[in-house]
Amino acid sequence: MPIYEYHCQQCNENFELLVMGGEDPTCPKCKSPKVVRLMSACGFISKGSGGQTVRTSASSCSGCTSTNCSSCGH
């Protein structure tokens, strides 16, 4: 059961929601069904050699979420 990020078009609230099956999401603040799912950066934490924590995200650039961003020059 994935957790998705949403934006409410009625009250402008951003929120995360655990989605089960064919459930239609509603805004937890105003209860509106007028929500859109947002794109979110995928990231995970892995243990490197020696047990140190390594954080990995989809972006090699701190200015955007793309792995290949020609607009920012990185």
Secondary structure, DSSP 4 states (H G I P E B T S, - for coil): --EEEEEETTT--EEEEE--TTPPP--TTT--S-EEEPP---EEEEE-GGG-EEEEES-SSTT-S-SS-TTTT-
